[in-house]
Every structure is written in C-alpha cells, then in structure tokens.
Amino acid sequence: MKGLAPPSAMRIVKGGMAGDGGELIARMAGRDQSAFGPFYDRYASLVHPLISRIVRDRADAADVLQEVFWESWQAAGSYDPSRGSPEAWIVMRARARAIDRVRSVRRRGETFVAPLDEGMAPSTPTGPDVADAVSDRSIVQGLLARLSDSQREVIELAYFGGLTQTEIADRLKQPLGTVKTRMRMGLERLREALKAERS
Amino acid sequence: MSHETWDAQAAAYSLGALDGRELAEFERHLAEGCGQCDFALVQSAEALVLLSAELSPAPPPPGVREALTSRLSAEQGRGTRTRESAPPVPHGSVPASRGIPRPPPGRVQPSPTLDTRRQLLRTWLRWSVGAAAAMLVGAFLAGGFVAMHYEARLGQMTRQAIAERDKLRAEIAALQDRAAPYQEVVDLLRDPAARVLIMRGAGPSPQARGRVVWLERSGGRLVVDNLPPAPVGKAYEAWTISGGKPRPAGVFQVDAGGDAVHSLPAAAGPVDVFAITLEPAAGVPAPTGPIVLASR
C-alpha cells in the first residue's frame, strides 16, 4: 500500500492486532493503573485524528478524547480479544462518543445547525483549521481512493457524519436500496484493503 | 430472506447507519447467533480502524493525558479512603464487656462470712446505684446535647430547603411570566388565518426589528427586539394604519435588552401597515413622534 498513511499510524494498526495492546487492557481490567499511561500513549494518536475529524472543534475533541480513555479504563473488563483487536475496540468507542458529541451540540444550538457538508469541505475555513481542513481531504488520496466516489460519499456521511442510511438516502435523493448497496460494496473494498495490508 | 439482505444490513450496522425496523430485525438476527454476520462485523470494525489510521495526524492535546492521570490518582485516593473508613475488625479482639463492674479486689474476702457478704452486697449496690444514676444523668445530658445539636442542624437544613424552594418558585414564576407572551404568539401562529408581517427599523433605530402575528378578526401580537428603551417620560405606541389613517393600538415599553411582546387590539377593517412611534408615556390619539418600526 503505497502513499497511504503516516508510517506511525500503520505501525499501530499492524503491530496492535494482538499482543501488547491486549495485555495493557487486561492489566487495566485488573485495575493496574500503571498500564493506563502506556495504553493512552499507544492509542491516543490513533483515535484523536478520528475524533477531531468528526467533532471539528479542538476543545470538543479534547473533551471527547478524555471521555473515551476514561471510559476505556472503566470498561476494560468488557474487552474480549476474540471479538476484535484493541484498535477496533478503542476506535469504535471513540467514533461513537464523537458522534454523540456532534449530535448533542446540534441539539444544543437552536440557531446553529452545522450542515454536514461543511464538515466535509468547509466553505470559509479560517485560522489554524485551514490546514486541518485541507489535510483531511488527503484521506481521499489514501484508502478511500480505492472506493468509487459514490461509495466514498456514503461511507463518509455514515462514519464521519453520523447519518443513518435513511438520512443519507434523503440527503443524496437516492433510493434507500442504492445507498445500502454502496455501503456494502464500499465496506467490502475496505476489508479487501485490510487483507492486503495484513499480508 | 436470503443472506444477502443480512450482508447489506451488517454493512450499514458496522457504519452505525442502520435504523428503524431494520435495526431491530438485524439485532434480533445477531442475537439468534449468526456466525456469518458476526464475522462480517468483526472484519468491518478492523477495516474501519484502517480508515482512522489513514487520517492525517493530529497530535493529542498535552493536557488530556495529565487530566486523565489526575482523575486516576483521585480515584485511587478515594479507593484508599474507602478502605480506611471501614477497617476490618480482627477476630478475637472484641472488647471485653463493660456491663457489670467488678468490685475492688481488695474488698473481696477469700471465704466471706454472711456479714461480709451483706457488706459486699451493700457496697456493690451503692456503687451500682451511683453508677447507674451517673450513667442516666450522663446519657440524659448526652442525649439532650445530641438532640439539640440535630434539632439545630435540622432546623437550619429546613430553613435552607424552604429558602431554596421559595427561590425556585420565584424563578419559575418569573420564567412563566416571561414565557407567557411568547406562548400567546405561538398559539396565534397555530391559527391558519394568522398573517406574519416583518417590521423594519426606521429613523432613530434602524437596528430594531419586529414581527406582527395578525388575525383580522381578533387582533394580534407584536414582537419587538433590539429597540432601545424609551427615554424617561416616553413610550412606544403602536398604530394600525388603514387607508392612510393611523389608529392607536396601545403603548408599551421594551425591557433592558430591547425586547417586548405587545398585544394589538382588532382593527375596524383590513390593516395596510403596522407602525410604531416614540410618544409621550401616556400615549396620544394621533402620531406625533418619529416612526421607529414599520411593516412593508
């Protein structure tokens, strides 16, 4: 896989499928506080970009990051290595908490309703977020570039935007069946990419 | 249902996008133990990790690690205190009974005669009656002290609770007072015959804005914001204008934030324009001051 991720990120994913991460979680489940720091150091750099991508606000992203790791400490006992890698475990928690945050911010703001499209391509980016907004587009050049535009669109709307299939169909004015097919095909491509990455 | 349908649902489920009846169906299907879907979900979760790992790096803010470490230390501290607060009682170290005091050893004879036994009994009785009386007085005083203390504390808590309750009641009443006029506006809007007219600031207050929700048959409500409070001795007066002829529709004041909701009486006929002027506080039968807001 050429030109995909920063090497550090790929190392985390490849090296973490078994072994150290799982051991750290097991020690955390046994309330061994000395495991928490290494666990954070190992995974914060993996999940923080995801949280930032979803919530689009630095302060909110920091809050969610803290929330995710605190919950991981408390829920370490629920981790089952046969159900997936430590990376998948923490990434799923991070994505869910970040989407919760975005939804609660939307509910809170009576006048502020951030269209998801702004999250995808901010129309008037300012300050330091300009760099983020531009570099986020680089995902398209990576793994998502393996997908067709229409597959990428539904996966982005669902995974980063938190929309359900019905909401996506409404937004794109496409039949629900079409949206489902695109999601399934897109995920299959991602799974193939994972296989290639592992081999 | 062929498994292909479940495959599509598993994909949507992995992305958190499954909803409605299908979500319930799929969760039931999973609960029934479909190994194929289970495997698909695990694989998809791993593939989505790859997606996260591909995002451009965003170093975690340095404060988060410290904050988490502090929370962890605080949790440890609480855990330690909890253990300390309830020390285990070691077996076999239960304190001896203090029920009946022994008489002083020197007064006990190895083989007491009847007299000495009576003497012993009297001594013990005197001692025990004295001790019981002292204990009673002590208990009474201690009980009284504890009761007084708790009565005082309870009284203080009750007063605090009553004060809190009164304060909350006052806050609720104030909020209800503030919300009531807006509720009336909402009620008016429910009527299909209601018209909504925009008013724009004019003359001395171009930044002011207003809306009229109007029913020809019964009048309406005027909602104003960003209108500066009227000078002392002045008030705002509303006008309904029909065929170029203004009719007074009541005077009102705005609050410190420049907001007001004013009730407008029904006009004799169709209204062409709504206007607001600055007038003497008592109101005037025909406008004399400048127009500050007008519809159209």
Contacts between the chains, C-beta under 8 A, distances in Angstrom:
chain1	res1	chain2	res2	distance
A	4	B	54	5.9
A	5	B	50	8.0
A	5	B	53	5.2
A	5	B	54	4.5
A	6	B	56	7.7
A	6	B	57	5.4
A	8	B	57	7.3
A	9	B	53	3.9
A	9	B	54	6.9
A	9	B	55	7.9
A	9	B	57	7.0
A	10	B	53	6.2
A	12	B	53	6.5
A	13	B	49	5.8
A	13	B	50	6.3
A	13	B	53	4.8
A	17	B	46	7.8
A	33	B	72	5.5
A	33	B	76	6.4
A	36	B	68	7.3
A	36	B	69	7.9
A	36	B	72	6.0
A	37	B	65	7.5
A	37	B	69	7.1
A	40	B	65	5.8
A	40	B	68	6.5
A	41	B	65	7.8
A	44	B	60	4.1
A	44	B	64	7.3
A	44	B	65	7.2
A	45	B	57	6.8
A	45	B	59	6.7
A	45	B	60	6.3
A	46	B	49	7.8
A	46	B	52	6.2
A	46	B	53	6.2
A	47	B	52	6.8
A	48	B	58	5.3
A	48	B	59	7.2
A	48	B	60	4.4
A	49	B	52	6.8
A	49	B	55	3.9
A	49	B	56	6.5
A	49	B	57	6.2
A	49	B	58	4.3
A	50	B	52	4.2
A	50	B	55	6.1
A	52	B	58	4.7
A	53	B	55	5.5
A	58	B	61	7.3
A	61	B	58	7.8
A	61	B	61	7.9
A	62	B	60	7.9
A	62	B	61	4.6
A	62	B	63	6.9
A	62	B	64	5.5
A	65	B	60	6.0
A	65	B	61	7.4
A	65	B	64	5.2
A	66	B	64	5.0
A	66	B	67	5.7
A	66	B	68	6.0
A	69	B	64	7.6
A	69	B	68	5.5
A	70	B	68	6.3
A	70	B	71	6.4
A	73	B	68	7.8
A	73	B	72	7.1
A	83	B	42	6.4
A	84	B	42	5.2
A	84	B	45	5.3
A	84	B	46	6.4
A	85	B	46	6.2
A	85	B	49	7.1
A	87	B	46	7.6
A	87	B	49	4.5
A	87	B	53	7.9
A	88	B	42	7.6
A	88	B	45	4.1
A	88	B	46	5.2
A	88	B	48	7.5
A	88	B	49	5.3
A	91	B	45	7.6
A	91	B	48	6.6
A	91	B	49	4.9
A	91	B	52	5.2
A	92	B	45	6.0
A	92	B	48	7.8
A	94	B	52	7.8
A	95	B	16	7.3
A	95	B	48	7.7
A	95	B	52	7.7
A	96	B	16	7.3
A	99	B	16	6.8
A	132	B	56	7.6
A	132	B	58	7.1
A	135	B	56	3.9
A	136	B	55	7.0
A	136	B	56	6.3
A	138	B	56	5.6
A	139	B	51	7.6
A	139	B	54	5.7
A	139	B	55	6.0
A	139	B	56	7.6
A	142	B	54	4.4
A	143	B	50	6.0
A	143	B	51	6.1
A	143	B	54	4.9
A	144	B	51	7.3
A	144	B	54	7.7
A	155	B	15	6.5
A	155	B	51	7.9
A	158	B	12	7.5
A	158	B	15	3.9
A	158	B	16	6.4
A	158	B	17	3.9
A	159	B	15	5.2
A	159	B	16	7.2
A	159	B	48	6.7
A	159	B	51	6.9
A	162	B	16	6.9
A	163	B	17	6.7
A	164	B	16	7.9
A	164	B	17	5.1
A	164	B	18	7.1
A	164	B	19	3.8
A	165	B	12	5.0
A	165	B	17	4.5
A	165	B	18	6.4
A	165	B	19	6.3
A	166	B	19	5.5
A	166	B	20	6.6
A	167	B	19	7.9
A	168	B	17	6.7
A	180	B	8	4.5
A	180	B	9	7.8
A	180	B	11	7.4
A	180	B	12	6.1
A	181	B	8	6.9
A	183	B	8	7.4
A	183	B	11	4.8
A	183	B	12	5.4
A	183	B	15	6.0
A	183	B	17	6.6
A	184	B	7	6.1
A	184	B	8	4.8
A	184	B	11	4.0
A	184	B	12	7.8
A	186	B	11	7.9
A	187	B	11	4.5
A	187	B	14	6.3
A	187	B	15	7.2
A	187	B	44	5.4
A	187	B	47	6.7
A	188	B	11	7.8
A	190	B	44	7.5
A	190	B	47	4.0
A	190	B	48	7.1
A	190	B	50	6.7
A	190	B	51	6.7
A	191	B	43	5.2
A	191	B	44	6.5
A	191	B	46	7.9
A	191	B	47	4.6
A	193	B	47	7.0
A	193	B	50	6.4
A	194	B	43	7.3
A	194	B	46	5.7
A	194	B	47	4.5
A	194	B	50	5.5
A	197	B	50	6.5
